[in-house]
Amino acid sequence: MPDTEAARFVGVGLGPGDPELVTVKAVRVLSRADVILVPQTERAGADLGRAERLVRDLRPDAAGVLERVDFAMRQSPAGAVEPADSRTRQSARDQAAARVAARFDTGARLIAMATIGDPSVFSTFSYLAEAVRRDRPAVRVEVVPGITAMQALAAAAGVPLVIGDETLTLVPATAGTAALERALALPDCSVVAYKGGRQLPMMRDLLARYGRLPGALLGTDIGGADQRLSALADLDPDAKAPYFTTLLSPAVSR
């Protein structure tokens, strides 16, 4: 890349996990990057995470530019992947931001951060982008969007996300009941909840309360080799699911 071009920090959305759903632009950015950051979790250990597997599939020579970044996701005693405490997460973000700055200082012109899904939706890229804008204002921050889990879940299930004048609400199930309940109370609102694995009993109760349990869908590892689609009503009330589980409750006014 010519030195006359501005250095760039690019969040690259890889979509839900299927290599065929990665955009042409994402592949182009990854092919040109001097450094590609991928998330590393305690669960993955020495194994490849989903983002890293995709990057290696898309760029066969990626080993020389890949760097794993610890974002403080850990494996609980029960086997679930979940965030560490807030102090640990902030420390991990600070260390990742320092690494990005150091790579620019040593000559990198294009650093890409590859994320499953879209970099603008519940992604650690947002924190690093903020740090880069603050600490390296000459660096241009860009985003290459990716297909989200909710889009992939709706497509896999053959269910429209929204029709006509319906609305759509996305909530993190980890935020508690209030936001989810407000959305479920609106019959013309399709509701998506991310990070719902540990919250299945709570979500099941709310869905039943608002007459939405029969149509509720769960998706795990959407777009991946282990993709699973389930009707929530068909699962045991005490069923467990991974942290990164997506719930879709279509509008009931259809």
C-alpha positions in Angstrom: 0.0 0.0 0.0 1.5 3.4 -1.0 2.7 5.4 2.0 0.8 8.4 0.7 -2.5 6.7 1.6 -3.9 7.2 5.1 -3.4 4.3 7.5 -6.7 2.5 8.0 -8.3 0.4 10.8 -11.1 -1.6 9.3 -13.8 -3.6 11.1 -14.6 -6.5 8.8 -17.9 -8.3 9.2 -17.6 -12.0 8.3 -21.3 -12.7 8.5 -22.8 -15.6 10.5 -20.1 -18.2 9.8 -20.7 -19.4 6.2 -17.8 -18.5 3.9 -20.2 -18.1 1.0 -22.0 -15.3 2.9 -18.8 -13.1 3.3 -18.9 -10.0 1.0 -16.5 -9.4 -1.8 -15.4 -6.2 -0.1 -14.6 -8.1 3.1 -12.4 -10.6 1.2 -10.6 -7.7 -0.6 -9.8 -5.9 2.7 -8.6 -9.1 4.3 -6.4 -9.9 1.3 -4.7 -6.5 1.5 -4.3 -6.2 5.3 -0.9 -6.0 6.9 -2.4 -7.2 10.2 -5.6 -9.1 10.8 -6.9 -9.3 14.4 -9.2 -12.1 15.4 -10.9 -12.7 18.7 -9.3 -15.2 21.1 -11.4 -16.7 24.0 -10.4 -18.9 26.9 -12.7 -21.5 25.5 -10.8 -21.7 22.2 -7.4 -22.0 23.8 -5.0 -23.1 21.2 -7.8 -24.0 18.8 -9.1 -21.7 16.0 -12.0 -19.5 16.8 -14.8 -19.1 14.3 -13.5 -15.8 12.9 -10.0 -17.2 12.6 -11.2 -20.3 10.8 -13.1 -18.1 8.3 -10.1 -15.8 7.7 -7.8 -18.7 7.0 -10.3 -20.2 4.5 -10.6 -16.8 2.8 -6.9 -16.0 2.8 -4.6 -19.0 2.6 -1.5 -17.1 3.5 -3.1 -15.4 6.5 -0.9 -17.2 9.1 1.8 -14.5 8.7 -0.5 -11.6 9.4 -3.0 -13.1 11.9 -2.9 -12.0 15.5 -5.3 -13.3 18.2 -6.6 -10.7 20.6 -8.0 -11.7 24.1 -11.4 -10.1 24.7 -12.0 -11.7 28.1 -14.6 -14.2 27.1 -14.2 -17.3 29.3 -15.7 -20.7 29.7 -17.8 -21.1 32.9 -17.6 -24.3 35.0 -20.8 -25.4 33.3 -19.2 -25.1 29.9 -20.9 -21.9 28.7 -19.0 -19.1 27.0 -19.7 -15.9 28.9 -18.0 -12.5 29.5 -15.6 -12.0 32.3 -16.1 -9.3 34.9 -16.2 -5.7 33.7 -12.7 -4.8 35.0 -11.2 -7.8 33.2 -13.0 -6.9 30.0 -11.8 -3.3 30.2 -8.2 -4.4 30.8 -8.5 -6.7 27.8 -9.8 -3.9 25.6 -7.0 -1.5 26.7 -4.4 -4.1 25.9 -5.9 -4.7 22.5 -6.0 -1.0 21.7 -2.3 -0.7 22.7 -1.5 -3.5 20.4 -3.3 -1.8 17.5 -1.4 1.4 18.2 1.9 -0.4 18.3 1.3 -2.0 15.0 0.6 1.3 13.3 3.7 2.7 15.0 5.9 0.0 13.5 4.6 0.5 9.9 1.3 -1.2 9.4 -0.9 0.7 7.0 -4.0 -1.5 7.0 -5.1 -3.3 10.1 -8.3 -5.3 9.9 -10.3 -6.7 12.7 -12.4 -9.7 11.6 -15.6 -10.3 13.5 -18.4 -12.8 13.2 -21.6 -11.0 12.2 -21.5 -7.2 11.8 -18.8 -5.0 13.4 -21.5 -2.4 14.4 -23.7 -4.9 16.3 -22.5 -5.9 19.8 -18.9 -6.1 18.6 -15.7 -5.3 20.5 -14.5 -3.5 17.4 -16.5 -0.5 18.5 -14.3 -0.1 21.6 -11.1 -0.5 19.6 -12.4 2.0 17.0 -13.1 4.5 19.7 -9.5 4.1 21.1 -7.9 4.4 17.6 -9.9 7.6 16.9 -8.8 9.0 20.2 -5.1 7.9 20.2 -4.3 7.9 16.5 -6.6 10.6 14.9 -4.7 10.4 11.6 -5.8 6.8 11.1 -9.0 6.3 9.1 -11.6 4.0 10.8 -13.9 2.1 8.5 -16.5 -0.6 8.7 -17.3 -3.4 6.2 -20.7 -4.6 7.2 -21.6 -8.3 7.5 -24.8 -10.3 7.6 -26.1 -10.5 11.1 -27.2 -13.5 13.1 -30.8 -12.4 13.1 -30.8 -12.2 9.3 -29.2 -15.6 8.9 -31.7 -17.1 11.5 -34.7 -15.7 9.7 -33.4 -16.9 6.3 -32.6 -20.4 7.6 -36.0 -20.7 9.2 -37.9 -19.2 6.2 -39.5 -16.5 8.4 -39.5 -12.8 7.4 -38.0 -10.5 10.0 -40.5 -7.7 9.3 -43.4 -7.2 6.9 -45.3 -4.0 5.9 -45.5 -1.6 8.8 -44.1 -4.0 11.5 -41.2 -2.9 13.6 -38.1 -4.7 14.7 -36.4 -4.6 18.1 -33.0 -6.1 19.0 -32.2 -6.5 22.6 -29.4 -8.3 24.5 -31.0 -10.9 26.8 -28.3 -10.2 29.3 -29.8 -6.7 30.0 -32.7 -8.3 32.0 -36.4 -8.4 31.5 -37.5 -4.8 31.1 -36.4 -4.1 27.5 -37.4 -7.5 26.3 -40.8 -7.2 27.9 -41.5 -3.8 26.4 -40.8 -5.2 22.9 -42.8 -8.4 23.4 -45.8 -6.4 24.5 -46.1 -4.8 21.0 -48.0 -7.3 18.8 -46.7 -5.7 15.5 -43.1 -5.9 16.7 -40.7 -8.7 15.7 -38.3 -9.2 18.6 -34.7 -10.5 18.4 -32.7 -11.3 21.5 -29.0 -11.9 21.4 -26.8 -13.7 24.0 -29.8 -15.6 25.2 -28.3 -19.0 26.2 -28.4 -18.5 29.9 -31.7 -16.6 29.8 -33.9 -19.3 28.3 -36.2 -19.7 31.3 -36.7 -16.0 31.6 -37.4 -15.6 27.9 -39.7 -18.6 27.8 -41.8 -17.1 30.6 -42.1 -13.7 29.0 -42.9 -15.2 25.6 -45.7 -17.3 27.1 -47.1 -14.3 29.0 -47.5 -12.4 25.7 -48.7 -15.3 23.6 -45.5 -15.6 21.6 -44.1 -18.9 22.7 -45.6 -21.0 19.8 -43.8 -18.9 17.1 -40.5 -18.4 18.9 -37.4 -19.7 17.3 -33.9 -20.3 18.6 -30.7 -20.4 16.5 -27.3 -21.6 17.6 -24.1 -21.5 15.5 -26.1 -20.1 12.6 -24.2 -20.4 9.4 -21.7 -22.7 11.0 -21.1 -26.5 10.7 -23.1 -27.1 13.9 -26.1 -24.9 13.1 -29.1 -25.7 15.1 -32.7 -24.3 14.7 -35.3 -25.1 17.4 -38.8 -24.1 18.2 -38.5 -22.9 21.8 -41.9 -24.4 22.7 -40.5 -27.8 21.8 -37.6 -27.6 24.1 -37.5 -28.9 27.7 -38.2 -25.9 30.1 -34.9 -26.6 31.7 -33.0 -26.9 28.4 -29.6 -25.2 28.3 -28.1 -23.3 25.3 -24.8 -21.6 24.5 -24.2 -18.0 25.4 -24.3 -16.9 21.8 -27.8 -18.1 21.1 -30.3 -16.0 19.1 -34.0 -15.8 19.7 -36.5 -14.7 17.1 -40.1 -13.9 18.0 -42.0 -12.8 14.8 -44.7 -10.2 15.1 -47.9 -11.8 16.3 -50.2 -9.4 14.4 -49.5 -11.1 11.1 
